[in-house]
Amino acid sequence: MNGTDASFVTEFVRTLDRSARLILMLHYAEGLKNSEIALILDLTESSVNDRLEMIRAQTTEAIGSRVSLTDSTTSSSAGHAAG
């Protein structure tokens, strides 16, 4: 991951609410199972599963938006160079 990608990920994570960031950190950084996260945060396992699915969907959407923006910027730049 280059610096631009790392910055994008950092900024994206900052847009998540505190609870989502905590679930994300416990799951991916600490390697905890959803059942363990549920116990720690006093949530149901189903709630943790739902939050992770929501976070993944938001991540996919954010990456898609970023790729679309990058593609349109690249196409725009290529058009100017050719003309």
VOVEX-74061 format. One record per atom (N, C-alpha, C, O): residue number from 1; residue in three letters; x, y, z. Coordinates in nm, 4 decimals, m for minus. Example, Ala and Ser with C-alpha at 12.3 -4.5 7.8 and 13.67 -1.06 7.14 Angstrom:
residues 2
  seq  type        px        py        pz
    1   ALA    1.3190   m0.5690    0.7800
    1   ALA    1.2300   m0.4500    0.7800
    1   ALA    1.3200   m0.3300    0.7800
    1   ALA    1.4236   m0.3319    0.8465
    2   SER    1.2850   m0.2250    0.7080
    2   SER    1.3670   m0.1060    0.7140
    2   SER    1.2900    0.0030    0.7870
    2   SER    1.3409    0.1138    0.8039
This chain:
residues 83
  seq  type        px        py        pz
    1   MET    0.0854   m0.1175    0.0000
    1   MET    0.0000    0.0000    0.0000
    1   MET    0.0897    0.1234    0.0000
    1   MET    0.1792    0.1374    0.0833
    2   ASN    0.0635    0.2124   m0.0954
    2   ASN    0.1454    0.3329   m0.0999
    2   ASN    0.0890    0.4396   m0.0054
    2   ASN   m0.0151    0.4190    0.0569
    3   GLY    0.1570    0.5514    0.0048
    3   GLY    0.1163    0.6576    0.0968
    3   GLY   m0.0215    0.7127    0.0686
    3   GLY   m0.0959    0.7454    0.1611
    4   THR   m0.0563    0.7233   m0.0589
    4   THR   m0.1879    0.7741   m0.0966
    4   THR   m0.2969    0.6785   m0.0511
    4   THR   m0.3997    0.7213    0.0016
    5   ASP   m0.2745    0.5478   m0.0714
    5   ASP   m0.3720    0.4484   m0.0279
    5   ASP   m0.3874    0.4499    0.1237
    5   ASP   m0.4990    0.4435    0.1752
    6   ALA   m0.2758    0.4584    0.1946
    6   ALA   m0.2802    0.4612    0.3408
    6   ALA   m0.3555    0.5843    0.3898
    6   ALA   m0.4329    0.5756    0.4851
    7   SER   m0.3337    0.6975    0.3262
    7   SER   m0.4048    0.8202    0.3631
    7   SER   m0.5543    0.8058    0.3388
    7   SER   m0.6360    0.8494    0.4198
    8   PHE   m0.5892    0.7442    0.2265
    8   PHE   m0.7299    0.7227    0.1954
    8   PHE   m0.7961    0.6346    0.3011
    8   PHE   m0.9053    0.6653    0.3488
    9   VAL   m0.7295    0.5251    0.3373
    9   VAL   m0.7846    0.4338    0.4378
    9   VAL   m0.7996    0.5054    0.5712
    9   VAL   m0.9029    0.4932    0.6370
   10   THR   m0.6978    0.5794    0.6114
   10   THR   m0.7028    0.6534    0.7375
   10   THR   m0.8190    0.7514    0.7387
   10   THR   m0.8942    0.7577    0.8360
   11   GLU   m0.8339    0.8274    0.6317
   11   GLU   m0.9436    0.9245    0.6245
   11   GLU   m1.0796    0.8550    0.6231
   11   GLU   m1.1744    0.9031    0.6851
   12   PHE   m1.0895    0.7421    0.5528
   12   PHE   m1.2155    0.6687    0.5494
   12   PHE   m1.2529    0.6199    0.6888
   12   PHE   m1.3672    0.6354    0.7319
   13   VAL   m1.1571    0.5612    0.7588
   13   VAL   m1.1850    0.5096    0.8938
   13   VAL   m1.2288    0.6225    0.9858
   13   VAL   m1.3139    0.6021    1.0724
   14   ARG   m1.1728    0.7392    0.9687
   14   ARG   m1.2120    0.8553    1.0514
   14   ARG   m1.3569    0.8969    1.0276
   14   ARG   m1.4177    0.9604    1.1138
   15   THR   m1.4122    0.8624    0.9132
   15   THR   m1.5518    0.8992    0.8860
   15   THR   m1.6502    0.8069    0.9564
   15   THR   m1.7682    0.8397    0.9691
   16   LEU   m1.6022    0.6915    1.0024
   16   LEU   m1.6898    0.5969    1.0711
   16   LEU   m1.7181    0.6453    1.2136
   16   LEU   m1.6370    0.7157    1.2738
   17   ASP   m1.8340    0.6065    1.2658
   17   ASP   m1.8624    0.6431    1.4041
   17   ASP   m1.7728    0.5637    1.4989
   17   ASP   m1.7108    0.4650    1.4592
   18   ARG   m1.7668    0.6072    1.6229
   18   ARG   m1.6762    0.5483    1.7211
   18   ARG   m1.6986    0.3977    1.7352
   18   ARG   m1.6025    0.3209    1.7393
   19   SER   m1.8231    0.3560    1.7426
   19   SER   m1.8560    0.2148    1.7592
   19   SER   m1.8045    0.1317    1.6414
   19   SER   m1.7479    0.0241    1.6607
   20   ALA   m1.8243    0.1819    1.5210
   20   ALA   m1.7781    0.1107    1.4014
   20   ALA   m1.6264    0.1007    1.3997
   20   ALA   m1.5713   m0.0041    1.3663
   21   ARG   m1.5585    0.2096    1.4355
   21   ARG   m1.4115    0.2070    1.4409
   21   ARG   m1.3619    0.1053    1.5427
   21   ARG   m1.2642    0.0345    1.5181
   22   LEU   m1.4291    0.0983    1.6564
   22   LEU   m1.3897    0.0048    1.7609
   22   LEU   m1.4099   m0.1394    1.7156
   22   LEU   m1.3223   m0.2236    1.7353
   23   ILE   m1.5238   m0.1680    1.6556
   23   ILE   m1.5501   m0.3028    1.6037
   23   ILE   m1.4469   m0.3388    1.4977
   23   ILE   m1.3936   m0.4497    1.4975
   24   LEU   m1.4194   m0.2464    1.4089
   24   LEU   m1.3199   m0.2682    1.3032
   24   LEU   m1.1828   m0.2996    1.3627
   24   LEU   m1.1163   m0.3940    1.3200
   25   MET   m1.1413   m0.2213    1.4600
   25   MET   m1.0120   m0.2412    1.5234
   25   MET   m1.0057   m0.3770    1.5947
   25   MET   m0.9081   m0.4507    1.5800
   26   LEU   m1.1090   m0.4093    1.6710
   26   LEU   m1.1084   m0.5355    1.7441
   26   LEU   m1.1075   m0.6554    1.6491
   26   LEU   m1.0417   m0.7560    1.6757
   27   HIS   m1.1805   m0.6440    1.5392
   27   HIS   m1.1898   m0.7556    1.4463
   27   HIS   m1.0622   m0.7728    1.3635
   27   HIS   m1.0049   m0.8816    1.3582
   28   TYR   m1.0188   m0.6648    1.2995
   28   TYR   m0.9055   m0.6764    1.2067
   28   TYR   m0.7694   m0.6565    1.2729
   28   TYR   m0.6763   m0.7316    1.2441
   29   ALA   m0.7557   m0.5586    1.3596
   29   ALA   m0.6255   m0.5328    1.4208
   29   ALA   m0.5951   m0.6306    1.5338
   29   ALA   m0.4823   m0.6780    1.5467
   30   GLU   m0.6953   m0.6603    1.6149
   30   GLU   m0.6739   m0.7498    1.7287
   30   GLU   m0.7055   m0.8955    1.6971
   30   GLU   m0.6673   m0.9850    1.7725
   31   GLY   m0.7747   m0.9200    1.5862
   31   GLY   m0.8038   m1.0559    1.5441
   31   GLY   m0.9097   m1.1277    1.6258
   31   GLY   m0.9133   m1.2506    1.6295
   32   LEU   m0.9965   m1.0504    1.6917
   32   LEU   m1.1002   m1.1124    1.7742
   32   LEU   m1.2152   m1.1642    1.6886
   32   LEU   m1.2446   m1.1106    1.5817
   33   LYS   m1.2785   m1.2682    1.7373
   33   LYS   m1.3978   m1.3222    1.6727
   33   LYS   m1.5156   m1.2321    1.7065
   33   LYS   m1.5137   m1.1588    1.8054
   34   ASN   m1.6179   m1.2392    1.6223
   34   ASN   m1.7362   m1.1569    1.6446
   34   ASN   m1.7997   m1.1840    1.7801
   34   ASN   m1.8490   m1.0919    1.8452
   35   SER   m1.7988   m1.3090    1.8226
   35   SER   m1.8563   m1.3434    1.9533
   35   SER   m1.7773   m1.2775    2.0667
   35   SER   m1.8353   m1.2365    2.1673
   36   GLU   m1.6455   m1.2675    2.0506
   36   GLU   m1.5618   m1.2032    2.1519
   36   GLU   m1.5865   m1.0524    2.1551
   36   GLU   m1.5922   m0.9915    2.2619
   37   ILE   m1.6009   m0.9940    2.0380
   37   ILE   m1.6294   m0.8503    2.0292
   37   ILE   m1.7640   m0.8209    2.0948
   37   ILE   m1.7785   m0.7223    2.1670
   38   ALA   m1.8613   m0.9065    2.0694
   38   ALA   m1.9943   m0.8887    2.1283
   38   ALA   m1.9866   m0.8882    2.2807
   38   ALA   m2.0507   m0.8058    2.3459
   39   LEU   m1.9090   m0.9793    2.3373
   39   LEU   m1.8941   m0.9843    2.4831
   39   LEU   m1.8281   m0.8572    2.5373
   39   LEU   m1.8725   m0.8006    2.6372
   40   ILE   m1.7231   m0.8140    2.4709
   40   ILE   m1.6494   m0.6961    2.5165
   40   ILE   m1.7371   m0.5711    2.5124
   40   ILE   m1.7346   m0.4899    2.6049
   41   LEU   m1.8148   m0.5559    2.4047
   41   LEU   m1.8933   m0.4338    2.3842
   41   LEU   m2.0369   m0.4456    2.4332
   41   LEU   m2.1168   m0.3535    2.4161
   42   ASP   m2.0692   m0.5584    2.4937
   42   ASP   m2.2041   m0.5828    2.5434
   42   ASP   m2.3085   m0.5664    2.4327
   42   ASP   m2.4087   m0.4964    2.4477
   43   LEU   m2.2806   m0.6338    2.3213
   43   LEU   m2.3702   m0.6361    2.2063
   43   LEU   m2.4053   m0.7811    2.1762
   43   LEU   m2.3438   m0.8729    2.2304
   44   THR   m2.5024   m0.8012    2.0913
   44   THR   m2.5279   m0.9373    2.0442
   44   THR   m2.4297   m0.9672    1.9314
   44   THR   m2.3806   m0.8763    1.8645
   45   GLU   m2.4020   m1.0947    1.9114
   45   GLU   m2.3130   m1.1329    1.8014
   45   GLU   m2.3745   m1.0913    1.6686
   45   GLU   m2.3033   m1.0512    1.5765
   46   SER   m2.5063   m1.1008    1.6589
   46   SER   m2.5768   m1.0595    1.5380
   46   SER   m2.5540   m0.9110    1.5091
   46   SER   m2.5367   m0.8712    1.3939
   47   SER   m2.5540   m0.8312    1.6127
   47   SER   m2.5307   m0.6877    1.5963
   47   SER   m2.3896   m0.6603    1.5453
   47   SER   m2.3698   m0.5745    1.4592
   48   VAL   m2.2923   m0.7330    1.5981
   48   VAL   m2.1546   m0.7182    1.5509
   48   VAL   m2.1449   m0.7603    1.4045
   48   VAL   m2.0816   m0.6921    1.3239
   49   ASN   m2.2078   m0.8728    1.3705
   49   ASN   m2.2084   m0.9187    1.2308
   49   ASN   m2.2686   m0.8128    1.1395
   49   ASN   m2.2136   m0.7824    1.0337
   50   ASP   m2.3822   m0.7567    1.1812
   50   ASP   m2.4498   m0.6544    1.1008
   50   ASP   m2.3619   m0.5315    1.0820
   50   ASP   m2.3542   m0.4763    0.9722
   51   ARG   m2.2956   m0.4887    1.1890
   51   ARG   m2.2092   m0.3701    1.1801
   51   ARG   m2.0918   m0.3952    1.0858
   51   ARG   m2.0558   m0.3086    1.0061
   52   LEU   m2.0321   m0.5150    1.0952
   52   LEU   m1.9204   m0.5463    1.0053
   52   LEU   m1.9659   m0.5510    0.8598
   52   LEU   m1.8940   m0.5051    0.7711
   53   GLU   m2.0840   m0.6060    0.8347
   53   GLU   m2.1370   m0.6069    0.6976
   53   GLU   m2.1581   m0.4651    0.6479
   53   GLU   m2.1271   m0.4341    0.5328
   54   MET   m2.2112   m0.3779    0.7346
   54   MET   m2.2340   m0.2384    0.6977
   54   MET   m2.1004   m0.1683    0.6681
   54   MET   m2.0889   m0.0942    0.5705
   55   ILE   m2.0009   m0.1923    0.7526
   55   ILE   m1.8693   m0.1317    0.7330
   55   ILE   m1.8080   m0.1794    0.6019
   55   ILE   m1.7499   m0.1000    0.5279
   56   ARG   m1.8206   m0.3083    0.5728
   56   ARG   m1.7677   m0.3613    0.4468
   56   ARG   m1.8375   m0.2975    0.3271
   56   ARG   m1.7729   m0.2646    0.2276
   57   ALA   m1.9690   m0.2801    0.3363
   57   ALA   m2.0438   m0.2171    0.2271
   57   ALA   m1.9995   m0.0720    0.2082
   57   ALA   m1.9815   m0.0265    0.0953
   58   GLN   m1.9818    0.0007    0.3192
   58   GLN   m1.9352    0.1394    0.3111
   58   GLN   m1.7951    0.1456    0.2509
   58   GLN   m1.7641    0.2356    0.1728
   59   THR   m1.7112    0.0496    0.2877
   59   THR   m1.5747    0.0443    0.2354
   59   THR   m1.5765    0.0210    0.0851
   59   THR   m1.5060    0.0886    0.0101
   60   THR   m1.6573   m0.0747    0.0417
   60   THR   m1.6695   m0.1045   m0.1015
   60   THR   m1.7169    0.0185   m0.1777
   60   THR   m1.6648    0.0504   m0.2846
   61   GLU   m1.8154    0.0868   m0.1222
   61   GLU   m1.8683    0.2078   m0.1861
   61   GLU   m1.7620    0.3172   m0.1927
   61   GLU   m1.7464    0.3828   m0.2957
   62   ALA   m1.6900    0.3366   m0.0844
   62   ALA   m1.5867    0.4407   m0.0809
   62   ALA   m1.4750    0.4106   m0.1800
   62   ALA   m1.4263    0.5006   m0.2484
   63   ILE   m1.4347    0.2846   m0.1877
   63   ILE   m1.3297    0.2460   m0.2824
   63   ILE   m1.3795    0.2638   m0.4252
   63   ILE   m1.3058    0.3120   m0.5112
   64   GLY   m1.5040    0.2252   m0.4509
   64   GLY   m1.5620    0.2428   m0.5839
   64   GLY   m1.5665    0.3886   m0.6241
   64   GLY   m1.5363    0.4227   m0.7385
   65   SER   m1.6041    0.4751   m0.5310
   65   SER   m1.6076    0.6188   m0.5591
   65   SER   m1.4683    0.6716   m0.5878
   65   SER   m1.4494    0.7544   m0.6768
   66   ARG   m1.3720    0.6237   m0.5128
   66   ARG   m1.2344    0.6693   m0.5315
   66   ARG   m1.1802    0.6231   m0.6658
   66   ARG   m1.1128    0.6993   m0.7351
   67   VAL   m1.2093    0.4976   m0.7035
   67   VAL   m1.1634    0.4445   m0.8315
   67   VAL   m1.2277    0.5222   m0.9457
   67   VAL   m1.1605    0.5563   m1.0430
   68   SER   m1.3582    0.5506   m0.9347
   68   SER   m1.4276    0.6272   m1.0387
   68   SER   m1.3666    0.7655   m1.0537
   68   SER   m1.3466    0.8139   m1.1651
   69   LEU   m1.3373    0.8283   m0.9415
   69   LEU   m1.2771    0.9612   m0.9438
   69   LEU   m1.1386    0.9545   m1.0067
   69   LEU   m1.1036    1.0395   m1.0886
   70   THR   m1.0597    0.8548   m0.9694
   70   THR   m0.9251    0.8380   m1.0249
   70   THR   m0.9313    0.8107   m1.1746
   70   THR   m0.8539    0.8675   m1.2517
   71   ASP   m1.0239    0.7232   m1.2160
   71   ASP   m1.0378    0.6917   m1.3588
   71   ASP   m1.0758    0.8149   m1.4382
   71   ASP   m1.0199    0.8381   m1.5455
   72   SER   m1.1700    0.8954   m1.3883
   72   SER   m1.2124    1.0132   m1.4623
   72   SER   m1.1006    1.1176   m1.4680
   72   SER   m1.0872    1.1884   m1.5678
   73   THR   m1.0214    1.1276   m1.3630
   73   THR   m0.9082    1.2199   m1.3623
   73   THR   m0.8008    1.1736   m1.4598
   73   THR   m0.7425    1.2548   m1.5317
   74   THR   m0.7747    1.0431   m1.4624
   74   THR   m0.6753    0.9877   m1.5560
   74   THR   m0.7192    1.0063   m1.6991
   74   THR   m0.6396    1.0460   m1.7842
   75   SER   m0.8483    0.9773   m1.7272
   75   SER   m0.9012    0.9937   m1.8634
   75   SER   m0.8944    1.1385   m1.9061
   75   SER   m0.8601    1.1692   m2.0203
   76   SER   m0.9269    1.2267   m1.8146
   76   SER   m0.9242    1.3693   m1.8433
   76   SER   m0.7817    1.4156   m1.8767
   76   SER   m0.7599    1.4920   m1.9707
   77   SER   m0.6860    1.3674   m1.7973
   77   SER   m0.5454    1.4040   m1.8190
   77   SER   m0.4948    1.3479   m1.9503
   77   SER   m0.4209    1.4154   m2.0220
   78   ALA   m0.5336    1.2251   m1.9832
   78   ALA   m0.4899    1.1626   m2.1082
   78   ALA   m0.5460    1.2380   m2.2278
   78   ALA   m0.4775    1.2537   m2.3289
   79   GLY   m0.6692    1.2846   m2.2174
   79   GLY   m0.7315    1.3598   m2.3256
   79   GLY   m0.6598    1.4911   m2.3516
   79   GLY   m0.6429    1.5323   m2.4663
   80   HIS   m0.6175    1.5568   m2.2432
   80   HIS   m0.5453    1.6824   m2.2592
   80   HIS   m0.4067    1.6598   m2.3199
   80   HIS   m0.3586    1.7419   m2.3980
   81   ALA   m0.3434    1.5493   m2.2842
   81   ALA   m0.2089    1.5202   m2.3364
   81   ALA   m0.2169    1.4869   m2.4847
   81   ALA   m0.1270    1.5221   m2.5610
   82   ALA   m0.3250    1.4185   m2.5269
   82   ALA   m0.3361    1.3788   m2.6670
   82   ALA   m0.3749    1.4959   m2.7558
   82   ALA   m0.3424    1.4984   m2.8745
   83   GLY   m0.4452    1.5938   m2.6973
   83   GLY   m0.4991    1.7039   m2.7784
   83   GLY   m0.4049    1.8114   m2.7947
   83   GLY   m0.4355    1.9110   m2.8603
